[in-house]
Amino acid sequence: MPVQAKTVAIFTARPGKSDEVRNLLLGMLRPSRKEAGNLRWDLWRDPAAETRFVVDELYVDAAAVMIHRETPHYKTYAEAMQSAADRVAVTVEPVEVG
């Protein structure tokens, strides 16, 4: 059985770019959720820092993450996001998940 892969990405909008970041991320929601290997794609906002957004993604395996990163919607968003926010992301595999 393939090992699931989770990506957690934290975006901090640059000054004046919070709405743009939010809209870019919302634009990723539907196409990402429709991908064959996607199990979850959730968008969160930090109430203590309204310019901080967190994306929590779950895929059937690491290959599905790589396929996601090659989609046209991902490439378009990634290019636009470079000028709108700082991004820190990790892709992890389960050790013990309940």
N, CA, C and O atoms as CSV, one atom per row, in Angstrom:
chain,resi,resn,atom,element,x,y,z
A,1,MET,N,N,0.842,-1.178,0.000
A,1,MET,CA,C,0.000,0.000,0.000
A,1,MET,C,C,0.890,1.244,0.000
A,1,MET,O,O,1.867,1.297,0.746
A,2,PRO,N,N,0.564,2.260,-0.835
A,2,PRO,CA,C,1.379,3.473,-0.857
A,2,PRO,C,C,1.307,4.213,0.483
A,2,PRO,O,O,0.308,4.134,1.199
A,3,VAL,N,N,2.370,4.922,0.802
A,3,VAL,CA,C,2.434,5.718,2.016
A,3,VAL,C,C,1.898,7.107,1.693
A,3,VAL,O,O,2.377,7.767,0.771
A,4,GLN,N,N,0.905,7.544,2.454
A,4,GLN,CA,C,0.354,8.871,2.231
A,4,GLN,C,C,1.428,9.939,2.450
A,4,GLN,O,O,2.406,9.726,3.167
A,5,ALA,N,N,1.216,11.085,1.815
A,5,ALA,CA,C,2.117,12.229,1.975
A,5,ALA,C,C,1.295,13.459,2.316
A,5,ALA,O,O,0.249,13.711,1.717
A,6,LYS,N,N,1.779,14.214,3.281
A,6,LYS,CA,C,1.107,15.444,3.718
A,6,LYS,C,C,2.035,16.612,3.462
A,6,LYS,O,O,3.233,16.544,3.737
A,7,THR,N,N,1.471,17.681,2.934
A,7,THR,CA,C,2.207,18.930,2.788
A,7,THR,C,C,1.525,19.976,3.654
A,7,THR,O,O,0.307,20.148,3.604
A,8,VAL,N,N,2.322,20.666,4.441
A,8,VAL,CA,C,1.838,21.799,5.217
A,8,VAL,C,C,2.655,22.998,4.755
A,8,VAL,O,O,3.885,22.991,4.814
A,9,ALA,N,N,1.951,24.029,4.295
A,9,ALA,CA,C,2.620,25.235,3.814
A,9,ALA,C,C,2.092,26.441,4.576
A,9,ALA,O,O,0.885,26.600,4.759
A,10,ILE,N,N,3.013,27.281,5.014
A,10,ILE,CA,C,2.656,28.503,5.732
A,10,ILE,C,C,3.049,29.692,4.859
A,10,ILE,O,O,4.196,29.827,4.435
A,11,PHE,N,N,2.070,30.541,4.607
A,11,PHE,CA,C,2.261,31.724,3.784
A,11,PHE,C,C,2.099,32.960,4.651
A,11,PHE,O,O,1.114,33.088,5.378
A,12,THR,N,N,3.052,33.861,4.578
A,12,THR,CA,C,2.928,35.151,5.254
A,12,THR,C,C,2.875,36.212,4.167
A,12,THR,O,O,3.849,36.447,3.451
A,13,ALA,N,N,1.712,36.846,4.062
A,13,ALA,CA,C,1.505,37.839,3.015
A,13,ALA,C,C,2.418,39.036,3.221
A,13,ALA,O,O,2.641,39.480,4.348
A,14,ARG,N,N,2.933,39.543,2.136
A,14,ARG,CA,C,3.729,40.768,2.199
A,14,ARG,C,C,2.775,41.946,2.434
A,14,ARG,O,O,1.573,41.820,2.202
A,15,PRO,N,N,3.296,43.083,2.890
A,15,PRO,CA,C,2.427,44.235,3.181
A,15,PRO,C,C,1.496,44.566,2.005
A,15,PRO,O,O,1.930,44.707,0.862
A,16,GLY,N,N,0.221,44.683,2.323
A,16,GLY,CA,C,-0.781,45.023,1.326
A,16,GLY,C,C,-1.192,43.884,0.412
A,16,GLY,O,O,-1.973,44.100,-0.515
A,17,LYS,N,N,-0.692,42.677,0.643
A,17,LYS,CA,C,-0.935,41.548,-0.256
A,17,LYS,C,C,-1.827,40.464,0.344
A,17,LYS,O,O,-2.006,39.417,-0.278
A,18,SER,N,N,-2.386,40.679,1.522
A,18,SER,CA,C,-3.161,39.640,2.203
A,18,SER,C,C,-4.348,39.159,1.369
A,18,SER,O,O,-4.578,37.955,1.259
A,19,ASP,N,N,-5.094,40.080,0.786
A,19,ASP,CA,C,-6.245,39.684,-0.041
A,19,ASP,C,C,-5.792,38.903,-1.273
A,19,ASP,O,O,-6.435,37.931,-1.670
A,20,GLU,N,N,-4.694,39.330,-1.866
A,20,GLU,CA,C,-4.162,38.631,-3.036
A,20,GLU,C,C,-3.761,37.202,-2.683
A,20,GLU,O,O,-4.053,36.266,-3.428
A,21,VAL,N,N,-3.089,37.039,-1.543
A,21,VAL,CA,C,-2.675,35.698,-1.101
A,21,VAL,C,C,-3.906,34.832,-0.865
A,21,VAL,O,O,-3.970,33.691,-1.323
A,22,ARG,N,N,-4.870,35.374,-0.156
A,22,ARG,CA,C,-6.110,34.635,0.112
A,22,ARG,C,C,-6.777,34.191,-1.199
A,22,ARG,O,O,-7.201,33.043,-1.326
A,23,ASN,N,N,-6.865,35.096,-2.156
A,23,ASN,CA,C,-7.511,34.772,-3.429
A,23,ASN,C,C,-6.714,33.746,-4.234
A,23,ASN,O,O,-7.299,32.868,-4.867
A,24,LEU,N,N,-5.393,33.851,-4.215
A,24,LEU,CA,C,-4.571,32.853,-4.904
A,24,LEU,C,C,-4.792,31.468,-4.301
A,24,LEU,O,O,-4.927,30.481,-5.024
A,25,LEU,N,N,-4.827,31.406,-2.974
A,25,LEU,CA,C,-5.021,30.116,-2.308
A,25,LEU,C,C,-6.434,29.581,-2.544
A,25,LEU,O,O,-6.611,28.387,-2.788
A,26,LEU,N,N,-7.427,30.444,-2.474
A,26,LEU,CA,C,-8.793,29.993,-2.761
A,26,LEU,C,C,-8.915,29.485,-4.197
A,26,LEU,O,O,-9.692,28.570,-4.470
A,27,GLY,N,N,-8.159,30.071,-5.100
A,27,GLY,CA,C,-8.164,29.621,-6.492
A,27,GLY,C,C,-7.561,28.234,-6.667
A,27,GLY,O,O,-7.830,27.562,-7.663
A,28,MET,N,N,-6.756,27.804,-5.718
A,28,MET,CA,C,-6.155,26.469,-5.775
A,28,MET,C,C,-7.071,25.388,-5.217
A,28,MET,O,O,-6.889,24.208,-5.518
A,29,LEU,N,N,-8.043,25.774,-4.414
A,29,LEU,CA,C,-8.878,24.829,-3.690
A,29,LEU,C,C,-9.551,23.800,-4.597
A,29,LEU,O,O,-9.283,22.605,-4.475
A,30,ARG,N,N,-10.396,24.232,-5.476
A,30,ARG,CA,C,-11.164,23.283,-6.303
A,30,ARG,C,C,-10.303,22.451,-7.241
A,30,ARG,O,O,-10.453,21.230,-7.280
A,31,PRO,N,N,-9.396,23.081,-8.007
A,31,PRO,CA,C,-8.613,22.223,-8.913
A,31,PRO,C,C,-7.731,21.226,-8.169
A,31,PRO,O,O,-7.527,20.106,-8.637
A,32,SER,N,N,-7.210,21.626,-7.017
A,32,SER,CA,C,-6.365,20.702,-6.250
A,32,SER,C,C,-7.182,19.550,-5.688
A,32,SER,O,O,-6.745,18.399,-5.722
A,33,ARG,N,N,-8.362,19.853,-5.173
A,33,ARG,CA,C,-9.221,18.806,-4.618
A,33,ARG,C,C,-9.699,17.829,-5.687
A,33,ARG,O,O,-10.040,16.689,-5.371
A,34,LYS,N,N,-9.727,18.257,-6.937
A,34,LYS,CA,C,-10.176,17.389,-8.030
A,34,LYS,C,C,-9.083,16.452,-8.540
A,34,LYS,O,O,-9.368,15.528,-9.301
A,35,GLU,N,N,-7.846,16.680,-8.131
A,35,GLU,CA,C,-6.752,15.825,-8.590
A,35,GLU,C,C,-6.956,14.401,-8.072
A,35,GLU,O,O,-7.386,14.195,-6.937
A,36,ALA,N,N,-6.646,13.440,-8.910
A,36,ALA,CA,C,-6.877,12.025,-8.576
A,36,ALA,C,C,-6.175,11.599,-7.291
A,36,ALA,O,O,-6.721,10.788,-6.542
A,37,GLY,N,N,-4.992,12.116,-7.017
A,37,GLY,CA,C,-4.232,11.688,-5.850
A,37,GLY,C,C,-4.461,12.517,-4.600
A,37,GLY,O,O,-3.847,12.256,-3.565
A,38,ASN,N,N,-5.329,13.508,-4.677
A,38,ASN,CA,C,-5.569,14.382,-3.533
A,38,ASN,C,C,-6.648,13.817,-2.633
A,38,ASN,O,O,-7.715,13.420,-3.102
A,39,LEU,N,N,-6.367,13.780,-1.326
A,39,LEU,CA,C,-7.347,13.341,-0.336
A,39,LEU,C,C,-7.943,14.524,0.428
A,39,LEU,O,O,-9.103,14.481,0.839
A,40,ARG,N,N,-7.140,15.591,0.620
A,40,ARG,CA,C,-7.602,16.801,1.335
A,40,ARG,C,C,-6.792,17.990,0.842
A,40,ARG,O,O,-5.619,17.869,0.487
A,41,TRP,N,N,-7.441,19.121,0.832
A,41,TRP,CA,C,-6.748,20.390,0.547
A,41,TRP,C,C,-7.520,21.450,1.311
A,41,TRP,O,O,-8.581,21.892,0.870
A,42,ASP,N,N,-6.989,21.858,2.460
A,42,ASP,CA,C,-7.698,22.758,3.357
A,42,ASP,C,C,-6.910,24.042,3.569
A,42,ASP,O,O,-5.684,24.026,3.682
A,43,LEU,N,N,-7.633,25.149,3.619
A,43,LEU,CA,C,-7.033,26.461,3.812
A,43,LEU,C,C,-7.440,27.014,5.175
A,43,LEU,O,O,-8.617,27.013,5.537
A,44,TRP,N,N,-6.446,27.484,5.921
A,44,TRP,CA,C,-6.645,28.032,7.264
A,44,TRP,C,C,-6.030,29.422,7.324
A,44,TRP,O,O,-5.137,29.752,6.543
A,45,ARG,N,N,-6.516,30.233,8.258
A,45,ARG,CA,C,-5.946,31.555,8.506
A,45,ARG,C,C,-5.674,31.679,9.995
A,45,ARG,O,O,-6.475,31.242,10.822
A,46,ASP,N,N,-4.546,32.274,10.329
A,46,ASP,CA,C,-4.153,32.451,11.726
A,46,ASP,C,C,-4.873,33.673,12.296
A,46,ASP,O,O,-4.612,34.789,11.847
A,47,PRO,N,N,-5.776,33.498,13.276
A,47,PRO,CA,C,-6.491,34.644,13.830
A,47,PRO,C,C,-5.583,35.604,14.601
A,47,PRO,O,O,-5.941,36.765,14.800
A,48,ALA,N,N,-4.429,35.139,15.030
A,48,ALA,CA,C,-3.484,35.995,15.747
A,48,ALA,C,C,-2.599,36.809,14.805
A,48,ALA,O,O,-1.964,37.779,15.218
A,49,ALA,N,N,-2.566,36.403,13.540
A,49,ALA,CA,C,-1.760,37.102,12.527
A,49,ALA,C,C,-2.497,36.961,11.201
A,49,ALA,O,O,-2.282,35.998,10.464
A,50,GLU,N,N,-3.356,37.913,10.904
A,50,GLU,CA,C,-4.264,37.776,9.764
A,50,GLU,C,C,-3.576,37.747,8.404
A,50,GLU,O,O,-4.226,37.495,7.389
A,51,THR,N,N,-2.285,37.997,8.371
A,51,THR,CA,C,-1.552,37.890,7.113
A,51,THR,C,C,-0.955,36.497,6.926
A,51,THR,O,O,-0.284,36.241,5.927
A,52,ARG,N,N,-1.195,35.593,7.884
A,52,ARG,CA,C,-0.633,34.246,7.834
A,52,ARG,C,C,-1.716,33.233,7.472
A,52,ARG,O,O,-2.765,33.158,8.112
A,53,PHE,N,N,-1.434,32.463,6.434
A,53,PHE,CA,C,-2.338,31.419,5.962
A,53,PHE,C,C,-1.612,30.079,6.028
A,53,PHE,O,O,-0.397,30.011,5.848
A,54,VAL,N,N,-2.363,29.027,6.285
A,54,VAL,CA,C,-1.798,27.680,6.338
A,54,VAL,C,C,-2.601,26.789,5.400
A,54,VAL,O,O,-3.830,26.749,5.467
A,55,VAL,N,N,-1.908,26.085,4.540
A,55,VAL,CA,C,-2.527,25.104,3.658
A,55,VAL,C,C,-2.121,23.726,4.158
A,55,VAL,O,O,-0.939,23.447,4.363
A,56,ASP,N,N,-3.111,22.878,4.349
A,56,ASP,CA,C,-2.919,21.513,4.841
A,56,ASP,C,C,-3.407,20.572,3.749
A,56,ASP,O,O,-4.602,20.508,3.460
A,57,GLU,N,N,-2.472,19.840,3.143
A,57,GLU,CA,C,-2.796,18.974,2.004
A,57,GLU,C,C,-2.470,17.524,2.353
A,57,GLU,O,O,-1.509,17.250,3.071
A,58,LEU,N,N,-3.272,16.606,1.842
A,58,LEU,CA,C,-3.013,15.184,2.037
A,58,LEU,C,C,-3.174,14.482,0.693
A,58,LEU,O,O,-4.163,14.678,-0.013
A,59,TYR,N,N,-2.186,13.665,0.357
A,59,TYR,CA,C,-2.162,12.955,-0.924
A,59,TYR,C,C,-2.017,11.455,-0.696
A,59,TYR,O,O,-1.562,11.018,0.361
A,60,VAL,N,N,-2.404,10.681,-1.690
A,60,VAL,CA,C,-2.329,9.224,-1.561
A,60,VAL,C,C,-0.885,8.747,-1.419
A,60,VAL,O,O,-0.630,7.724,-0.784
A,61,ASP,N,N,0.056,9.480,-2.006
A,61,ASP,CA,C,1.471,9.121,-1.908
A,61,ASP,C,C,2.331,10.284,-2.393
A,61,ASP,O,O,1.818,11.301,-2.860
A,62,ALA,N,N,3.638,10.120,-2.275
A,62,ALA,CA,C,4.571,11.170,-2.681
A,62,ALA,C,C,4.498,11.446,-4.183
A,62,ALA,O,O,4.712,12.580,-4.613
A,63,ALA,N,N,4.204,10.441,-4.970
A,63,ALA,CA,C,4.079,10.637,-6.415
A,63,ALA,C,C,2.937,11.601,-6.729
A,63,ALA,O,O,3.047,12.415,-7.646
A,64,ALA,N,N,1.856,11.515,-5.983
A,64,ALA,CA,C,0.717,12.415,-6.193
A,64,ALA,C,C,1.096,13.864,-5.878
A,64,ALA,O,O,0.593,14.789,-6.515
A,65,VAL,N,N,1.979,14.060,-4.897
A,65,VAL,CA,C,2.471,15.410,-4.586
A,65,VAL,C,C,3.240,15.946,-5.786
A,65,VAL,O,O,3.054,17.096,-6.181
A,66,MET,N,N,4.097,15.122,-6.363
A,66,MET,CA,C,4.885,15.550,-7.518
A,66,MET,C,C,3.988,15.855,-8.722
A,66,MET,O,O,4.231,16.818,-9.449
A,67,ILE,N,N,2.966,15.048,-8.929
A,67,ILE,CA,C,2.015,15.300,-10.016
A,67,ILE,C,C,1.310,16.630,-9.782
A,67,ILE,O,O,1.130,17.415,-10.713
A,68,HIS,N,N,0.908,16.884,-8.530
A,68,HIS,CA,C,0.261,18.153,-8.172
A,68,HIS,C,C,1.142,19.337,-8.558
A,68,HIS,O,O,0.657,20.332,-9.097
A,69,ARG,N,N,2.419,19.224,-8.282
A,69,ARG,CA,C,3.350,20.334,-8.548
A,69,ARG,C,C,3.620,20.549,-10.028
A,69,ARG,O,O,4.229,21.551,-10.403
A,70,GLU,N,N,3.185,19.640,-10.862
A,70,GLU,CA,C,3.349,19.784,-12.310
A,70,GLU,C,C,2.070,20.261,-13.014
A,70,GLU,O,O,2.070,20.463,-14.228
A,71,THR,N,N,0.992,20.437,-12.261
A,71,THR,CA,C,-0.263,20.872,-12.881
A,71,THR,C,C,-0.177,22.339,-13.295
A,71,THR,O,O,0.563,23.114,-12.688
A,72,PRO,N,N,-0.927,22.720,-14.322
A,72,PRO,CA,C,-0.939,24.134,-14.733
A,72,PRO,C,C,-1.423,25.065,-13.615
A,72,PRO,O,O,-0.885,26.160,-13.453
A,73,HIS,N,N,-2.432,24.641,-12.842
A,73,HIS,CA,C,-2.929,25.532,-11.786
A,73,HIS,C,C,-1.866,25.754,-10.705
A,73,HIS,O,O,-1.766,26.853,-10.159
A,74,TYR,N,N,-1.079,24.730,-10.393
A,74,TYR,CA,C,-0.014,24.899,-9.396
A,74,TYR,C,C,1.070,25.835,-9.927
A,74,TYR,O,O,1.517,26.732,-9.213
A,75,LYS,N,N,1.490,25.635,-11.155
A,75,LYS,CA,C,2.568,26.456,-11.716
A,75,LYS,C,C,2.164,27.923,-11.802
A,75,LYS,O,O,2.972,28.806,-11.515
A,76,THR,N,N,0.929,28.189,-12.192
A,76,THR,CA,C,0.441,29.566,-12.277
A,76,THR,C,C,0.408,30.212,-10.906
A,76,THR,O,O,0.862,31.342,-10.732
A,77,TYR,N,N,-0.134,29.484,-9.925
A,77,TYR,CA,C,-0.220,29.996,-8.556
A,77,TYR,C,C,1.165,30.220,-7.964
A,77,TYR,O,O,1.408,31.252,-7.339
A,78,ALA,N,N,2.079,29.267,-8.152
A,78,ALA,CA,C,3.411,29.361,-7.562
A,78,ALA,C,C,4.155,30.585,-8.082
A,78,ALA,O,O,4.850,31.263,-7.326
A,79,GLU,N,N,4.010,30.863,-9.354
A,79,GLU,CA,C,4.666,32.039,-9.930
A,79,GLU,C,C,4.083,33.326,-9.352
A,79,GLU,O,O,4.825,34.239,-8.988
A,80,ALA,N,N,2.761,33.399,-9.268
A,80,ALA,CA,C,2.102,34.599,-8.729
A,80,ALA,C,C,2.410,34.781,-7.246
A,80,ALA,O,O,2.540,35.913,-6.778
A,81,MET,N,N,2.528,33.701,-6.515
A,81,MET,CA,C,2.733,33.765,-5.073
A,81,MET,C,C,4.111,34.308,-4.711
A,81,MET,O,O,4.283,34.862,-3.626
A,82,GLN,N,N,5.087,34.163,-5.587
A,82,GLN,CA,C,6.448,34.612,-5.286
A,82,GLN,C,C,6.503,36.079,-4.880
A,82,GLN,O,O,7.283,36.447,-4.001
A,83,SER,N,N,5.694,36.915,-5.502
A,83,SER,CA,C,5.731,38.348,-5.187
A,83,SER,C,C,4.726,38.728,-4.100
A,83,SER,O,O,4.745,39.860,-3.615
A,84,ALA,N,N,3.849,37.803,-3.711
A,84,ALA,CA,C,2.777,38.123,-2.768
A,84,ALA,C,C,3.059,37.672,-1.335
A,84,ALA,O,O,2.555,38.281,-0.392
A,85,ALA,N,N,3.856,36.611,-1.155
A,85,ALA,CA,C,4.032,36.061,0.192
A,85,ALA,C,C,5.355,35.324,0.338
A,85,ALA,O,O,5.956,34.871,-0.636
A,86,ASP,N,N,5.779,35.222,1.578
A,86,ASP,CA,C,6.870,34.315,1.930
A,86,ASP,C,C,6.221,32.971,2.220
A,86,ASP,O,O,5.139,32.914,2.805
A,87,ARG,N,N,6.877,31.888,1.814
A,87,ARG,CA,C,6.292,30.549,1.941
A,87,ARG,C,C,7.301,29.609,2.580
A,87,ARG,O,O,8.472,29.570,2.200
A,88,VAL,N,N,6.820,28.855,3.556
A,88,VAL,CA,C,7.606,27.775,4.150
A,88,VAL,C,C,6.736,26.531,4.032
A,88,VAL,O,O,5.585,26.536,4.470
A,89,ALA,N,N,7.272,25.471,3.447
A,89,ALA,CA,C,6.482,24.253,3.252
A,89,ALA,C,C,7.316,23.026,3.568
A,89,ALA,O,O,8.526,22.993,3.347
A,90,VAL,N,N,6.635,22.023,4.091
A,90,VAL,CA,C,7.250,20.712,4.302
A,90,VAL,C,C,6.293,19.648,3.804
A,90,VAL,O,O,5.076,19.764,3.943
A,91,THR,N,N,6.866,18.614,3.224
A,91,THR,CA,C,6.090,17.444,2.831
A,91,THR,C,C,6.603,16.295,3.686
A,91,THR,O,O,7.800,16.008,3.711
A,92,VAL,N,N,5.689,15.648,4.379
A,92,VAL,CA,C,6.058,14.630,5.352
A,92,VAL,C,C,5.304,13.337,5.084
A,92,VAL,O,O,4.293,13.318,4.381
A,93,GLU,N,N,5.819,12.260,5.659
A,93,GLU,CA,C,5.130,10.964,5.582
A,93,GLU,C,C,4.757,10.529,6.990
A,93,GLU,O,O,5.386,10.963,7.955
A,94,PRO,N,N,3.756,9.690,7.122
A,94,PRO,CA,C,3.293,9.315,8.454
A,94,PRO,C,C,4.302,8.437,9.207
A,94,PRO,O,O,4.981,7.590,8.626
A,95,VAL,N,N,4.370,8.669,10.488
A,95,VAL,CA,C,5.101,7.809,11.407
A,95,VAL,C,C,4.088,7.079,12.261
A,95,VAL,O,O,4.093,5.849,12.330
A,96,GLU,N,N,3.222,7.835,12.910
A,96,GLU,CA,C,2.126,7.287,13.695
A,96,GLU,C,C,0.959,8.265,13.596
A,96,GLU,O,O,1.005,9.356,14.163
A,97,VAL,N,N,-0.068,7.873,12.885
A,97,VAL,CA,C,-1.234,8.740,12.649
A,97,VAL,C,C,-2.458,8.010,13.153
A,97,VAL,O,O,-2.640,6.824,12.877
A,98,GLY,N,N,-3.297,8.715,13.891
A,98,GLY,CA,C,-4.472,8.069,14.468
A,98,GLY,C,C,-5.766,8.539,13.923
A,98,GLY,O,O,-6.821,8.061,14.339
